[in-house]
Amino acid sequence: MTDEDSPAEGDSRPRSSTRPSGETRTVDLDVSIAAPAWGESVDDIPALAETAVEAALARAGVSGAVEVSVLLTDDAEQRDLNRDHRGKDSSTNVLSFPAGFAPPAGPRPLGDVSLALETVLREAGEQEISVADHLTHLLVHGTLHLLGYDHDDARDAEEMEALEREILAGLGIADPYADGDLLPGTAASDDERAA
């Protein structure tokens, strides 16, 4: 996509890219900003989300037409989502809700990713990284969950973290696991795919 083709903020038009194999991927990305303070923390959120989701889908080899929704909310709403869908009465950085169906025609819905503002801001500060880099990492992480990747055991966690490292390196973002730290809310921690 060239700068001339870039969508306006909040635009959720399908985006297409051609993979080296010649296969086309079209991503209908819907970004909803429910907590306005997100806009004060990160510039051009729709472009950042598109870059992160597209990178994860490309590395995972996804082709065809797909739909992904991203909800940027606050800790209170994230806590409600976590409680209602996972039975955990606390906020968490990222939740992924894989789609449980495939329509007979049209784009394949992959699911929804929800992120909590205050938690993301706090974690970025604790890790001494930019909010944009942390948000990118969480979007990559959440998108991989939509594709079936998980970190329920050490082997799965190693595979998922290796993919995240590779994707983030391609985006010029430092290895979030370099110090042996887990992403807050992952692996042996709290983040999981929601049912």
N, C-alpha and C positions, 0 to 999 in steps of 0.2 A: 504494500500500500504506500503510495506516495503521500507527501504532505498535502497535496491538493485533494487527495481522496480521503483525508482524515475526517472522521465524523465530528460533528459538534458535540460539546459536552452533553452527556445524558442521552445521546443518540444510540439506539440499539439496533441499527441496521446490520444485516448480516455482513460479515467480513469474509473474504475469500483469500486463500493462499494456495499456491501450487507447491507441492512437495517435490523433491528431486526426482522421485519416481514418476512424476507427471500426474499423480492423483491430486484431486482438489479437496480442500477442507473448507467448509463454510461454517463460520461460528456466529450464531445469533446470540450476542452477549447483552444481557440486560443488567445494568448497574443501578441499584436503588440506594440512595443516600438518605436513610431515615434519621440519622443524627447529623445535623448541619455542621457541627464542629469538625467533622471529617475534612470538609473543604478548607478549614483553617490549618490543618495538619499536613496535608499532602496536596501538591499541585497536580492538576489534570488527572484526577482519579480514573475516569473512563479509559484514558490512554494507558495508564499504568496497569489497570485490570486487564485490558486487552492484551498487552504485552505478556503479562504473567500467565494468563490462561492459555494463550496461543502457544507460548513456549512449552508449557506442560503437555498440551495436546500433541504438539509436533514431536516432542521427544518420545511420547508414548505411542506414536505411530497412528494416531486417530485420523481417519479420513472420512469424507462424506459431510453431510450437513448435520450439525449438532447445535443444541441450545444449552446455555449455561446462564444461571441467574446469580448475581452477587448482591447481597444485602449488607450494607455498611450501617450498623446500628450502634446502640450504646450498651453498656454492661447490664442495665436493667432488663432490656428486651432480650438480650442474649441469655441472661439468667432464666427468664421465662421459657425460652426455647429449649434450653438445656434441661430444665426441670420437666417440661411437658413431653419432650421426645426421648430423653435419656434417663429421667428419674434422678438427675443430679441438680440439687438446688444451689447452684453457684454459677457465676459467669465463667466463660472460658474464651480464649482468644479466637478460635475458629471452630465452626461446626459445618459439617458437610452432610447434605441430605440427598443421597443418590436417588434418581428417578426410578420408580419401581415398574415402569411400563414403557413400551415402545409403540407409538401410534403406527397404524398400517401404512401411512404415507406422511411425507414431510420430514422435517428435521428430527433427529433423534434427541430427545431431552436427556441430558446427562444428570441434571439436578441443580441444587442450590448450595451456595456457600455463604455463610453468615459470619461476620467479623465484629468484635466488640471494641469500640473506640478506646475506652479508658484502659482496658487490659492491654491492647496493642501499644498504646502510648507508654504505659508503665514498663512493659517488657522492652521496648526499644530503648528507653532510658537506662534500664538495668543492664542491657547488653551493650550500651554505648554505640548504637547504630542508628542510622536515620529511620524515621518512621516509614518512609517510602520503601527502603530496602526490607524492613521487617514485614510490611504489608505485602510486598511482592512475594516474599518467602511464604507467608501464610496462604496467599492465593494459589501459589504453585502447590503447596501442601494439600490444600482443600480440593483442588482440581484432581490431584492424583487419587485422593479418596473417592471422588466421584467415579473414577475409572477402575476402582476395585483394589487399589493399593492400600495396605494397612500396616500397622506396626504393633500387632498383638503379641508377637514374640520376637526374639532377638534377630532371627533370620529375616523376617519380613521387615523389621525396622531397619536393618542394614541395607536391604534392597531399596527401600523407599528413600532413606537418607542419601544413598549413593545417587539415585535419580535426581533428588533435590539439589545436591551439590553440583551435578553436571548441568542441570538447567540453569541454576543461579550463576554459575561460572560463565555460561554463555551470555548471560545478561550483565556481566561485569559486577556481580555481587559476591562478596567474600563468603567463604564457607561458614555457614552458621554453626556447624558442629566442630569446627577446628579445635576448640578448647576442650572437646569431649563433653560439652554441655548438650543436654537435650533441649530441643525447642520447648519452651514452657508450654505445657498442655499436651505433650506428645509422648510417644513410646510408653515408658513405664508411668507416665504422668496421666493427664486427664483428657486430652482431646481424643475424640473418636468420631467415627461416622455415626450419624444418627439414623435410627431405624425409620 
